[in-house]
Amino acid sequence: MKYKEWKVKLICYSIVLSFFENNKEIAEFLKKTYDALKDVSPSDFQNELIKTIAGLIHDESQKEKRQ
């Protein structure tokens, strides 16, 4: 019985851990986007947002290719 309890706890903790790791990546992405766009005028916001997100995605894919 203890083995099954440990197994269930391990699964639950793994799910919680993966949830927080994913949120960490999302929070970092949003922080980078905010830092890049905080001084942009409202009229140019949409174009700059698209450029910034595309640039961040490109940079991340280049990092992954190097590894």
MOLIN-V816211 format. One record per pair of residues at least 24 apart in sequence whose ideal C-beta (glycine too) atoms are under 6 Angstrom apart, sorted by the first residue. I is the first residue (numbers start at 0). J is the second residue. D is the distance in Angstrom with one decimal. If there is no record, write none. Layout:
{{I J D} {I J D}}
This chain:
{{31 55 5.7}}
